[in-house]
Every structure is written in structure tokens, then in C-alpha cells.
Amino acid sequence: MFLTEDTESSDWQKEIQKIFIDEFCKEKLELYLSVKRNASVLTYLLQVILAKKSKEALCVIMAYINHKWKEDFGDNNIALWLGLDHRDDKTGELVFVCFHSTATVSKFSQFLGLPIIYRRFDEIEMEPLENRLNDEYQRVSFTKNDVVTVKLLINEHGEYLFKMHSNLEAISASSIRSTKHGIIKQTSIVLYCRLKGVIPYGEELFPEELKVDEQRYPTDIREGFFSLGMIPAQRLPSNPHPHFVNNPLRMGCSIGASGFKFAGTLGPFVRIGANDIGFLTCAHVLGINSSRIQTPVVQPSDNESVLPDGTRLCGTFVREKFDPFAQIGVDAALVCIDQRKRKVDLGSFVWMGSNQPKKTGGIE
């Protein structure tokens, strides 16, 4: 344990012990923490809760520990959670994992007596798959049976996996699998997690394989994270003009709300009434909602071009359907194209070089 036990408990320690004498009461713990939540109290409470193995109490105290961290070190952390470190040759050491949003986070080595692992929320330890894939592997594809079976498998196990593993970000399939000895050609189920090798406290290891209809597929654990896509567009040195003015407009072009430094993708064209033409895109990438009807939309986005809006205006936002808090829902926006300024090439996609999918990790 990370604390040495005192031979005599202080008054506040006795108060804490009383909370757990009978059945745990969430309200009592929250009331106590609303008055006292200094480092000593939180450290002792965490010790008691881990000894009691109370998941409900752990959820309560972790909320206050996150609050304490922000009070002491600033608001640049996204989340602080408790885990068991199994990376390299470690054997399950209890640690805090701190996901943060800036590179200047205070690098204290411990918090409340436990070691800290720091990680930017948008950083992952990329397994060098693209570099290690040779031409033979790049031609590997799924069989028709794999496509059907893998879809059934993910549908059957997905909800349970997300419920049991808070570190799980996304599930997909791959025709290759990464092992300690290199990459092998084998259909696998890829489980993406924020931090590989650190297991959230109280949770189990990811399964080594998944089964559906008597067929078994191994899992491949990789680091990755899910995002709605609101990431500032970038100009890559290897491709200085990846997003250019398209006239006529084509599906796949970069778009953005005027004055909004994020990029989205021009989706399928649709007819609006008898005379107008529009296109669909995701509402979240435009950063707009129903209160911003008639927001100008430009192509390419503001962050990808220094050209004035007048030469890039392609239409206006007219309708959206998006509830970010719904468990299942629609994320769509309708943009009406200004046909006086931009022509439309219906059914046409923007050109993409044959090597671009490979650069982004795609497999032919």
C-alpha cells in the first residue's frame, strides 16, 4: 500500500472509517468531501476505498481527486484516472494516469503518494505499422466470409466490451495482426485504447480472442482514440496544397464555416426544392447549430487558405440535426450552394493521389 498505517487514528480518520462501518453511503461520503478534501484526507480515503474494493466509492473520490488536481496544478488536464501499470516488465504497480491538453503540464512525479504517467490527450504511441508493412501485406484483403463474420462479431460483443473497459475507444477489424515478433497476416479484431499496458483499476485485461458462430478471431490491442473530428486542418510539408479551391465543387472537398478554424468534408449532393442544390456534411465539423442559420460556408476552410472569403464562399448553412448527448442519433448539416458563385459537378469526387491512402495508414 502507498501509505504507512498510523498506530493511532486521528479524529478525521475515525470519521472516515465510520462512513464505511456499515453499508457504503454515497451521500455521506459526498457530504464529507464537500467540507474536507485536502491531500491528507484524499490520500487516506483512497487507501480505505481500495482496501474495501468499493467501485462506487472509488468513482466518488476520483471526481474529487480530479477537482483537487485542477486546484493545485491548473485546468489543462482532461482526466486523471487510477490504473495498474503492466507496461514492459512492470507487475501491476498502482499509478495515476493524467491526460492533459498542453505540453507544459507540471511534471510532478507523484500525486497523493502514487506515481503519475502523463500523456497528451491527442498523443498515442504509434505502432509503426505503415513503416513495417511491405508490398505483400499492403495487398492483403478480407475474404467475403470475414467481412460478414467480423460485422456480426463486433455487433455481438461491442456493447459489452465498451461497458467493461473504460479505456476502450474504438473497435475495428484488420487483415493483419501486430505481435511481439512482428506483423503476421491474420484477420483480427482491433481494440483501440488510450494507453496500452495500463489497466484501469478494477477492470480486467482485454480478451485475447472473440468468438461468433463457432468462429474465433484473435484481438490486436493498439493505441488510438476516437474524436468527432474537430481537429484544426494542417498543411503537411510533404503536400503543401492538399486542399485547394474546387470549382466546380466535388464530393470530398474540404469545407468550413466562415470564421471557424476547423475543416469538414463536402458530402453527397442533394436537391433542395425545384431549383436549389445543396450538400450534406457533419454538423459538428462546422461547429454550428440551429441558432446559426445562414452561416456562410467556404471551400476550402479558413484554416487551409489565405484567400479572401469572397473567392471561397460556396453556400450557406440552412438546417442541422445533431444532439451530441444522444446515445444514438444523427450528425448532419445541410448547406445550400450559391450557384451564382460556384458550379457543381454532380456525382464527381475530388482527385486523390494513389499514394495518399498509404500515407494515412490505408491498405489497398
N, C-alpha and C positions, 0 to 999 in steps of 0.2 A: 504494500500500500504506500501511497505517496506522502502520508503523514505519519508522524510518530504519535502514538496514543499517550495522552496525559494520564498520570495516575489518578488525578482528581479532575473531575469535570467542572468547568466554570458554570455560572448561573445560565448564561446563554446557551451553552452546550446542553444543559439539562432541559432547557425549554425546547430545544430541537428534538431531543430524544423523546420527549412527551408526545410530539406530533406523530411519532412512529410506534408508540407503545401499542395502541390499538390499530384498527384498520386505517390505512393511509387516508388522510382527508386533504384533498387538493385545496379547498378553501382556506384551511388553517395554514398551510404552507405558503400560499399566496399572500395571506394577511401578514404573516411573519416577515416575509421578504419585502413587503411594501414598506416596512419600518426599518428593518435591518438587512442590509445586503453589502456589507464591507467584505474585503478579501478574506478575512479570517472566517467569517460566517459562511461564505460561499464555499470555501475550501473544506471546512468541516462538514457542511451539508452534503457536498458531493461525495465525501468519504462515506457518510452514513447511507446515502442513497445507493451507492454502488454495492455496499455490504448487504443492503436489504434487497437488491436486484429489483427495484421498483421502476418499471419503464415509465409509468405515469408521472411519478415524482421527478424522474430524470428529465422528462420533457418540460416540466415546470421550471426546474432550476436552470436548464440550458437557456431558456428565454431570458432569465435574469443575468446569467453569465455573459450572454451576448450584449446585454444592456451595459453591464459593468465594463466590458471591454471597450465599448464605444465611448463611455465616460472617460476612461483612462487614456485611450490611445487614438481617439478620433473616429470619424464615421466612414472611413474608407474600406471597412471590411464588409463583405457581402454576407458571410455566415461564419460562425465558429461552431464546430461540432466535435464530438468525442469519438475517438476510434482506437482500434488496436492495430499497431504497426507491424505488418508482416513483410515489409519490403526487404529485399536482399536476404540477409541471414537473421533478421530480427524475429523474435518469437512472440509477438503479440504485446509489445510494450504499449501501455496506455498513453495516448497523446491527444492534444488538441490539434485540429486542422483548421487553419484560418484561410478562407478565400477572401481576397481583397481586390480592390479595383484600381489601385495605383502601385507604381513600382517603388514608392517612397514610404511604404508602411514600416512602422517601427519594428525592427527585427530583434525583439526580446526573445531569448531562448526558452523562457518558461513563463507560464501564467497559472496562478493558483497551484503551484507546485508541480505542474506537468509540462513536459516538453511540447514545443509548438512546431508544426510543419506549416510553412507558408506557401501559398500558391495563388497566383493571379487567377481571377475567375475565368478569364479568357485564354488561359495558358494550359497546354497539355503536353505531356512528354510524348511527342510523335514517334511512334514506332516507324522506322524508316522503310515502310512497305514499298513506296514508289521507287526508292533507290535500289531496293533488293529484288524487285520484280524484273525478270528478264523477259525477252520477247515471247518465250514459250508460255509463261504464266499469264502474260497480258492477253493471250488468245483463249485462255480458259473461260468457259461459259457454263451456265447452269443447264442441266437437262430439263426437258419439259416436266418430268416427274418431280424433280427438285423444286421447280417453281411452284407447282401445286401444293406439294407436301410442306414446304417451308412456310407458305402462307397460312396453311391450316395450323401448323405448329405455333407460329407467332400469335395467331388469334386465340389459340387454346391456352397458352402459357403466359402471354404478355401481361395481362391484368394482374395475375398472381405475382409475377416477378417484380413488377413495379410496387406492389403492395409490400412485399417482403424485403426489398432492397432500396433504401432511400438514396443510395449513391448511384443508382441506375438512371441513365439519361436517355438512352435510345436503344432500340433493338433492330438489327437488320440481318441480312444473310450475306455470305461471301463464298466464292468458289475456291478460296484458298484459306489456309489457317496458319497463323504465326505460332511457332513453337520455340523452345529454348535452343533448338538445334537448327533453326532456320524456317523457311516457309515451305509448306507442303501443299500439294493440290488435293484439297478435300473440302467438300461443301460443309460449311459450319454456320452456326448461329452466333452473330457478333453481339456481345453485350458491351455497350459503351458506358464507362463510369468516369466520374470527375478525377478520381485519384486511385490509380491501380495499386493494390497492395496494402491499402489501409481500409480496414473493415469497420463501418460504423458500429459503435458499441451496442451489443445486444442483438446483432444480426448475424446471419450465417454466411458462409462462403457462397459465391455464385455456383450454380450446379455445373458439373463437368460435362454433362450432356443433357439433351432434351429429347423426349420421345413422343411420337404421334403415330397412330395406326401401325404399331409394331415396328416403325422405322425410327432409328436413333441418329441424332446428329450431335457431334461434339460442339461445345461452345468455345468461342475465342474472345477472351476478355481484352478490350482495348480502351485506351483513354480517349475521351471525347465528350462533347457536351451539346445539348440541344439549345437552340436560340431561335426566336421568332424572326431573326434576320435583320434587325435594325442595327446594322454594322456600317460605319462610315465607309463609303466607297473609296478604293485606293487605286492609285496608278502604280502598276508594278514596273520596276526598271526594265524587266525583260519584255514588256509590252506597253510602251508609253501611251498608246492611244487605243485602249481596249474598248472604250465607249465613245462613239462618235455620233454626230448628227445624222439621223436616218430620214431621208425624205425621198421616197415615201416611207412612212412608218411600217415596220415589220415586227412580227411577234419575236420576243426575245430581246428587244431593245432595252436599254437602261432608261428608267424614268424616275422622277421625283417630284414632290410638291415644291413649288417655288418658295425659296427662303428656308427650306428644310434640308439639312446636310446629310440626308440618307438616300439610298438608292433602292429601287424596286425593279421589277421586270414587267414589261408590257406583255399582257396575256392575250387570250383569244379575242378576236374582234366580234362585236355584236351590233345588230341593227337596233336603233332607238327610234321608234315611230316609223313614219313613212320616209323621212329624208335624212335623218342623222345616223352617224356611225360612231360607235364608241368602242372601248376595250375594257376588259376586266383585269384587275390586279389585286394583290392582297392589301387590305385596308391598313394593316399595321405598318407596312413598309413606307406608306405615305405619311404616317403619323397624323392621320386626320380622322374626324368623327362627324356625326351628323350636324354638329354646331358649326362646321366649316364648309358648308355647301358653297359651291362656286370658287373654291380654292384653285388657283391656276396650277396646272401640271406641266412640267417641262421635260424635254428629251434632248440630250441626256440630263442627268440630275445636276443640281448646283455644285455638288462636290466633285464632279467629274469634268467640268468645263468652265472656262473663264469667259465664254461668250455671253453677251447680254441676253436677258430673258426673251427679248423680242424675237431673236432668231431661233430660240429653242421652245417657245410656247407650243404645246401640242393639243391642249384641251383644258377642260375644267372638271373638277370633281362634282358629281351630281347625286351620288347615292352610295350608301355603305351598309353592310351587315356584318357586325363584329361585336362579340361580347367576350373579352379576354378572360372573364371569370367563369364562363360556362364550361362544364365538363366536356360537352360535345357541342359543336356549333359551326358557324360559317365565318370565314375571314375573307371578305370580298369588298371591293370598291368598284364603282362604275365611273369611268371617265368619258365624257362626251368630247369627241375630237373636233377641233376647229378646222374644218375643211378648207377655209379660206387661207390658212397658213400652212397646213400640212396635208400632203396626199397620203393615200393609204394603199398598200399592196396586200390585198386580202389573201389569206392563205399562205403567205410567204414568211419565212423565218430569216432572222439576221444571220449573216455568214459567220461561221466559226471555223478556225483553222483546225486541221485534222489532229494536230498535236496538243491542242488545248485541253481536251478531256484527260489526257495522260498527265499533264502538268498539275491538274487539280485532283489527281488520285483516281480518275475514272479508268475503267477497264474496257477494252474493245470487245 
